[in-house]
């Protein structure tokens, strides 16, 4: 059979979508009839009421989803999503269409064969708007931007019949070479949690369930299916798990996705301590736990706290005669090896989240996307995500009287790079250049947003010339004859593959060296997944960190370069000088990775603890304005600390700043010297001042007492510092805190 024989025609695809829509409408109508009197009840009550009508087979039906995203032949009601739980119309239970959505609605491409562009399971190529990479969203330091982005993604999902999004990635950057670094939110628990919470709330505001993932310590792709992340309980609670704890409290995600890896020798999805003791016990999490795709290990997962096996291969499974690694669950219940109450709990958790988010009462309605409005959301996010790392002698913004501009490399004449894997989005209109097949099912995609074309509009009097950078000598010659040169450099990263090092690939460092030697007015624009080394840093005039820019990313870059937008991004992750500064100089290729080396001292805390000078510190970012901090005031009541201070824009441009509050930990606590305990992004006109107030969560002053299973704050005086980054602290005071114990 030819590969093309497996692909739907446009007519078949439309027919399937209409079938899915009719099933959704039928389920919604039945749901409205059967639950009309119950709609005033709490989600838990509604779930209990519905479960009274469910048979054992109905319950078993709810605890597994089927992977239909790679299948040209869809089951009835399927629309080509990563996970599909068919509707139960007799009970008014709508289908669950679960789809990847790290930075937008993922549309998995089918390989159409050598030399051909891929086709897509759900309709034609280009049915979603990509946000900047999630690392870029974290660089905004703005939960409202995250909320707006989540709302946009969920709106597009809802308009395509999707009601569960596999979003909310929050694994801390313990390993910056991780292929999925771009999908996550940096190295600090508080920053990551506030951004993730905002995104999750935005998604669920559209009656689409969001997950939070990958629980827990799924921090590298190398051996991700087998590696054990080994770490002390206290360190785990104060770092990776704290990020999850705070984000769950803020965002209230309907589901938690357990990861592929092991933690301290036990699979994430079979880890009773992580799932039952901590997540459902200590944190009182009411939603359901789903496995990552292929992360299940049998009935023991259910006993450990996993509630749904996700992504069962429907090509090898009859939907009427289900089989999965939960296949023995019914037999185990019948034998009494698994209690019926456990199965009841699994189903209850799924239904109560479906009710809480609105899947019963607000079913998806297929409709066209507002592509223009959605692209604007992505552009606004990128404008705040861009971090100005260097700007010697005010190289930027570009002066209006510039006559000649050279743009070199990275297909900047046509588009901007995106990351690969399940977070990848096939953009509206298709890629800027033909997509390149990467490892396995990955594709290297450039979003169709040209920095060059955007700059031509903003600098109409300048002659702008593009060179692809393949010949450094030719590029240098162009640079020498130009007033200013913009070198676009890329680092493509993707799920499933870690980076061997922190260097730019494809000899781009040599290209930048050659261009900088030819023209001192050189600006480097980076499109990358995470931290990179910069051996050429002293030779260039300016460096702009653009991450993976997303839809309209080219426009956002151009507006920052031309000064139409004042850069306000701040690094959510430390940039090291080299691999030798990392806790592990080489990425672990063994079956165990020792995270006790850094413990709770992730990222900037490691650099502080070891007295290392990074290339760029956590929280760093320049502006075209200057901001001053003054009038620091600290008030305490028991273990609660409030901080206020004044921020003033000293520059002659309007801009946004993100003052950061850090607390010094007691020397005998065994902790790194300081922790981020608060931040706030503020927008100020020239010479304008504003008072910023920050309330500190007491857990950020505490250490975790493992035997007592509590957070403990030691009484004493805690240094409070306010600054522009973790290494640029300009205000100092002290908080006198009383001893306290806090339940997790």
N, C-alpha and C positions, 0 to 999 in steps of 0.2 A: 504494500500500500504506500502511495506517495504521501509525503508530509502534507502536501496541499490538500489531499483528500480529507484530512482531519480538521480542516479549518472551516468555520462557518462562513456562509455567504452573508452579505449584509441583510438580506431578507430573512434568513434563518435567525440571525442575531436579534433583529427587531421582533420577530415572532416570539422568541424566548423571553425577551424583556416584557412583552405584553402578557405572556403567561405568568411571569413572576409578579407583574403588577396586579393582575387579576387575583392571584392567590393572596397577595398582600392585602388587597382591598377586601376580599372575602374574609380573611382572618380578622381584619380590622373591624368589619361589620359585626361578625360574630362576637368579637371581644367587646364591642360597645354594648351589644344586647345582653351578654351574660354578665358583664361587669358594671353595668350602669348603676346598680344600687351599691356596688362595692367601691366605686371610685373615691368615695369620701374616706375610705379606710386607709390606714397606713400600709406601706408596701409589704411589710411582714404579714399583716393580717390578710391582705389580698392574696398573698402567696399561699398562706395556710388554707384559705377558703377554696382556692382552686385545686390544691393538692388533694382535697377530700374527694374530688371527682376523678383522680388519676389512677390508672391501673399500674401494675408493676412494669408492664411494657412501656407505658407512657413515660414513666420516670426514667427508665433506661434510655429511652429515645432522647432525653434532654442532656445526657451526660457525655455525648460525643458529637463532634462535628466532622464534616467531610471536606477534604481538599478538592475544590472544583476549579481552581484557578489555572491549572495546566491542562484542562480537559476540553477538547473541542466538542465532545458529546456531553452536554449537560443533563443532569437528572431533572425531573420535573420540578420547577420552581427555582432551580439553580441559575445563577447569573455569572458564574465564573469568579467567585471570591475565594480567598484562602481557606475560609472555614464556612460550612453551611450546615445548619440544623434545620431540617424541613419543618414546616408548620404542622400544627395539630389542629386543624379546623374544628373538629368536634368539641374541642375545649377552648377555642378562641385564642390559642397560643400562636403568635406570629412566628414566621421563620426567622432564624438568626442568620444574617449575611455578614460574616466577619472578614474584614479586609485590612491588609497592611496599610499603615498611614503614618510613617515617621515624620514626613514633611509635606504630605499631601496624599491623595487617594492613589494608591499604587495600582497600576494596571500591568499585570505580568505579560511580557511578550513571549509568544511562541517562536522558536527558531524556524525560519522559513527556508533554511538551507544555505550553503556556501554562496557568498556574494549577494545575498538578498537581505533586505531589511525585514525584521520580524513582524509578524501579525499579532493581534491581540485577542484575548479571549472575550473581553467585554467590548464589543463594538469596534469602531475604527480607532486608529492610533490618535492619542491626544484628547483625553477626556478629563483632565485634572490640572490644577494650578499648583506648581511647586513653591513652597516657602523656601527661604534660605535654610541651610542645614540647621539642625537643632542646636549644634554648637554655636552657630551664628545667632540663633534666637537667645541663647544664654548670654551671648556677648552684648545684647541690648541692655541687660540688667533691668528689664522692664516687664513685670508680670502682665501688664495690660497688653503689651505687644503679643505675648504668648497666648493670652486669652483670645485676642482678635484673630490670631492665626489658627488656633484650635477651632474657633467658631466658623471660620471660613472653610477649613478642611471638612468639618462635619456637615456644613451646609451642602458642599459638593457631594459628599457621600450620600446624604439623605436624598438628594435629587437623583441619585443613581440606584436607589433601592437598597443601600447599605445601612445597617443599624448598629454595628459593632466595629470599632476601630482599634487596631492593635498598635496603639500609640503609647506615649508616656514613658519613653526610655529614659532611665535615670541612673544607670550604672556609673559610678564615679571614675574619673580618669586616673586610675592607678597605672595604666599602661598606655602612654600616649601613642604608641605604635599600633594600637588596636585598630583593626580595620573598620570598626564601628564607632570610633571616637566621634566622628561627625554627627552620629545619631543621638549622642548623649549631651549632657548639660554641664560638663566641666568637673572640677575637682572638689568643690566645696558643698557640704550637705545642705546648708541654708540656701545658698544661691540656687542650686539645682532644684530643691524642693519648691521654692517660691515660683520659679519659672515653670516647672512641671505642673504644679498645682493650678497655675493660671491656664495652661494649655488644656488640662483635663476638664476644668470647669467650662472653658469655651466649647470644647467638643460636646460635653453632655448638656449644655444649654440648648443644643439642637436636637435633643432626644435621640442621641447616638451614644451608646455605651463606649467608654474609653477604658482600656487596660492601663496598668502601670507595669513596667517590665525592666529588666529580666531579673526576677527575684530568685537568687541574689548572688552577688559577686561574679557575675558573668562578664569579666573584665578583659578578656582577650579572645581572639578567634582561633589561635593556634590550639589544636587539640580540644576545641570547645565542647565536643561531644563526650570527652572522657576525662578532662583535666579536673583535678580537685583543687579548689581555692582554699588553702589552709590559713586560718587566722584565729587569734585568741578572741574569746567571746566579748570581752570588754572593748577591744579595739574595733570589732565588727559593729557593736552597738553604737559606738561613738562616731562611726564614719559611714560606711555603705548603708547599714540598716537605718541610721538616723535620717538619711536622705529619704528613704522610703517612708519612714514613720511620719515625718513632717509633711511630705507631699500627699500622703493618703489623708491626713487630717485636713489639709487645705483643699484638695481636689475631689475627694470622695469618689474615686474611680469605681465603676461597677464591677471590675474584674482585675485580678492580679495574675500576671503570667509568670509561671516559674520557669527557670532557665535550663539550659542543656547541661551545665557543668555540675560538679559535686562541690559541696562545702564541707570541709573537714571529713572527707571520705564518703559522704552520703549524697546521692543525687538530689538536686534541688527539688524535683517533683516527688521525691520519696522521703523528704526530709521533715520528719515529724516536729523536730525542734523549731525549724524555720516556719513551718506552716501552721501547726496546731499550737505550739507553745507560745511563739512570738506573735505571728500575724493575727491569728484568730483568738489567741488567749490574751496576751499582754495588751495588744492594740485593739482588741474587740472588733476586728474587721468583719463587717456583715456580708460582704459580697462573695463572689465565687472565684476560685483558683482554677485557671485553665493552664494546660501545658503549652510550652512552645511546641512547634511542629516537629514531631519525632522525639520529644523529650520524655515520653511516657515509658514506664517500666513495669506495668502490670497492676494487679489488684492492690499491691502494697502501696501504690500511689494514693489510692482512695483512702486507705487506712491512715496514711500520713497527713491527709488534708487536701489532696487534689480533688477537685470537683468535676472537672470536664477534661476529657482527652480531645485534643484539637488536631484537626488536619488529617484524619484518617484517609488513606488513599482510596478514593471512591472508584478508581479503575479496577481495584481488586476486591471491592466490597459491594454486595447487593444492599441497597438501602432498606429492602424489606427483610433482610436476614443479616443483621449487623454483626460485624466482627472487628474487634480492635484489641489493644492490650487490656482493655476493660472487658474483653469478651467473656471472661470467667466470672464477672461481677455478679450476674444473676445467679449462677450456680453457687457462688460463695454465699450470697444472701440466703438461698434456699437451704444450704447446709448449716447455716448459722455461723460460718466463719467470719462473715461480715454482717454486722447488725443491720436490720431494716432501718433503724433510726439513722444510721450513717447515710444510707441512700436517700432517705427523706431529707436529711440536712443538705446533701449535695444539690438536690433539685430545688429545695427551698431557697438556697442562696442564689441560684441562677434566676429563679422567678422574681425574687424580691428586688434584684438589681434591674431586671427588665421593667418591673413596675415603677421603681424609683426614678429611673431615667426617662420613662415615658414611651417605651417600645409598644406597649399595648394601646395606649390612648392616642399616640401620634405616629401612626405608621408612615413609612416613606412614601412620597408622592413623586413619581418620575416627572422631571421638568427640565428645561434647558438651564445651563449654568449662566450666571452673570459673570462672564469671563473678564470683562473690563474691571468691574468692582473687585473681583477676587485678585486679579493681578496687582491692583493698587494696594491691597492689603499686604501682599508679598513685597512690593517695592518699599512700602513704609517700614516694614520689618528690616529689610536689608539696609535701609538708610541709617537705622539706629544700630545695626549689627556691625557695620564697618568700623574697624579699629585703626586709628592713625598711630603707627608705632614709631615713626621717625619723621622729622620735618626740619632738617637743618636749614638755617637761614631763610625760613618761610618759603621753602620750595613750592609748597602748596598753600592756598589754592593757586591754580594756574592763572597767570595774568591775562587780562583780556587783550593785551597788545602782542601776545605771542603770534608769530607769523607761521612757524613751521613746527609740527608735532610728529614725531615718529612713534608708532605703536607697533610693538614687536611681540610676537608669540601668542600661544594659547588660543588660537582661533578667535582673538578678541575682535576681529572684523565682523564676526557673525554671531557669537554667542558666549555663554559662560558655562563652566563645568558644573556637573552634579555628581554626587556620590552614588555608588552602586549597591545593589542588593534589594532587600525587601522594602527599604525606605525610598527607593528610587521612584520618581514620577515621570511618566512619559508625557511631555508637555503638550499643551494645546497647539495644534499645528504641526506637531512632530519636532524632532531634534533639529538643531541648526545645521548640523552636518550628519551624514549617515552614521548611525550608531555603530560602535565597534564592540564585537563580542569579547567579553572578558572570560575569567575562569567560570566553569560550570554554567550557571544560569544568569550570570552578571552581564550587564551591558554598560558601556561607557557612553554617556549621553551628555551633549551640550544643549543647554536650554537656549531657545532662539531669542536672545536679548543682547544686542550688539553694543558693547561699550564704545566702539569707534563711531557708530552711527549716532549714538546719543551725544557724544562729544562734538560731532560735526554740527549738530543743532545748537549746542551751547556756545561753540566757538566758531561762528559762521565766517569769520575773517581769517581763520587759520587754515593753512594747507596741512591736511592730516594724511599721512602715508603709512600703509601697513606692510610689514614684513613678517613672514611666518617664523623666523628665527632658526630655521633649519641650518643655515650657514652663518656661524658667528661673525666671520669676517665681513660678509655682506651686510649683516645687521649692524655691525659697528660702523661701517661706512655711512649707512643711512643715519645712524645716531649722530655721527660727527657733523653732518650737514644740517642738523635740526636744532631748533632753539631748545627743545626739551624732548626727552625720550621717555616713553612709558613702556616698561617691560612687564608683560603679564606672564606669571609663572604658575604652574599647576602641580598639584600632587593628587592623583586619583586614588581614592581608597574605597573599599567595598566590604560588605559582609562576607565572611568566610575566609578572608585572607588578611593577615597582618602585614604591616610594613617591615622590611628588614632593618630599617634605620630611619633616622629623622632627616635624611638628605632629600633635596628635590631630585626627582628622577630625570633620566634622559639628558644628563649633562647640562641642565639648565643653569647650574652655578657657574659653569664656564661661559655660558652665553651672557649672563649678567655681568661677569667680570669684564668680558670684552666690550660690552656696551658702556659700562661705567668708565672704563679706561678711555673710551673715545669721547665721552660727554659727561662732565661732572653733574650736569642737570638731569640726572637719571632718577626715575621714580619706579619702584618695584611694586606691582599689585599682585598679591597672592590669592589664589583660589585653591584652597587646600582643606583637608579634613581635620587637621590638628596641628600641634606644634611642629615647626621645621627649624633646622639649623640655617644660619645666614652667614657663611664665611665671607661674603661680600659686603656686609653691613656698613663698614666704615667707608666704603667707596661710593655709596649711593647717597643721593640727597634726601630721599623720602621713601618710606615703606608703608603700604596700605594693606591691611589684612581684611580681605573681603569674604573669606570662607567659601562655601558653595552658595552663590548669590541668589538662586531661584528665579522665578518669573520677574521680569523687569529688573533683574539684577544689574544688567548693563547700564540701565538708566540711573540706578542708584549710585553705582560706582562713578559714573560721569558727573553726577550732580555734586558728589563729594569732591572730586578732583577739581571741578570748576568753581567750587565755593558756593553753589546754590544751596547745599546742605552742609551744616557744620557737623563734622564727625563727633559722635558721642559714644561709640562702642568702647567697652572695657573688657580686657581679657578674662574669660572665665576659667582659664587654665594657664599654668606657668609655662613659659618657653625656656627650656634649658639651653645652655651653651653647647651641650653635646650629650651623647648617651652615657658618658662616664658620670654624669651628675644624677642619673636616675637610680632608684633603689636597686634595679636590676639592669645592668649595663646591656645585657642581651635578653631578648624576649624568651620566656621560658618555653622550651620545646619538650619538656618532660611531662609526666603524668601528674605531677604536683607542682603548684606554684606557691611559694612561701610569702604570704602577705604580712607575716609577722616582722619582716625586715623593716617595713615602714609602719605597720600597725595602723593606728588612727591618724598618723601624721602623713596624710595624703596631700600631694601637691605642695602648695606654698608652705605648709606646716613642716614638710620634710626639709625644704631649703632653709627654713628658719632654724630647725633643730640641728641640722648639720652645718650651719653657717656657710651655705653655698650662695654664690652670687649668680643668679640666673641671667639669661639673655634678656628676657622681659618678665617682670613679676606679675603674679596674679593681681587682677584689678587694674592693670595699667592701661592707659589710653590717652592720647593727646587730643587737643581741640584747637580750633582757630581762635578761641577765646582763652582767657585765664580766669580761674575761679579761686576765690579766697574763702577760708573758713575762720570763724571767730565766735566768741561768746559761748564757749562750751559750758553746759550745765548738766550735772548728773544728780538725779534724785533716786533714793532707794526706799523701799518699803519691804522689809524682810528679804526675800530672795528675788524680788521684782525690781528691775533697774530700768529707769527711763533716761534717755539722753536727748538733749536738744542743743542746737548750734545754728549759727547763721552762715548761709552761703551767699556769696556776692560774685556777680559776673563783672570782672574788672575790664573786660575787653570791649571792643566796639562792634561786636557782632552778637546777635542773639544765639544762644546755644543751650545745650543740655549737659548737665554734669551729674555724676553719681558719687557723692560722698559715701565713704565706707567707714563703719564703726567696728573696731576690733577690741577684744578683751585679752588681757594678759592672764595666763593661768599660773597658779601658785607653783613655785619651784619644786615643791615636794609632791606634786600631783602626778608626776610621770608623764605629763602632757607636753606637746610642742608649745613653744613660747606664747603663741597667740592664736585666736580664733576669730573669724568673721562672725559678728553677732547682729549686724544690721546694715541696711543700705537703703537709699531712696534716690530715684532718678527725678531731677528737677529741671524745669525749663525756665530760663531767665533771659530777659531782655538786657541790653547793655546797661551796666551800672545798677541793675536791679538786685535787691537782696531778698532772701526768703529764709524763714526759720524752718529747720527740718527737725522732726521729732521721731525718735526710734524707741520702741519698747523691746527689751531683750527677753527672749524666751529663757526661763531659768535653766532649761536643759543644756543651753549653750554655755552655762557657767559650771556645769556639773560633770562629774565622772560617773561611769556606770558601775555600780556595785553588783557584781555577778551573784554572789551568794544570797544577797538580800533581794535581788531582782528589782532594783530601784535605782533611780538617778539620785546622786547625793551631791549637794552643794556644801562645800566647806565654808565655815564662817571666815571672814577676813576682808582685807582690802584688795580689790581687783583693779589693776590699771585699765583705764578706758582711753583708747586712742582713736582719733578721727583723721582720715587722710585720703589721698588720691589713689592709693594702691596699698597692697600689703607691705610695701617697702618705702612708702612716702607718706609718713604719718606726721601731721603738723600740729595737732591739738592733743593735750594730755590732761587727764584728771583721774580720779579714783572713785570707785563705788565701794562702800562699806556694806557688805552683804552678810545676812544672818544665815546660819546653817539651816538646811532644808532637805527633806526627802520627797521625791516625786515619783509616783507610779508611772511606768511606761505606758 
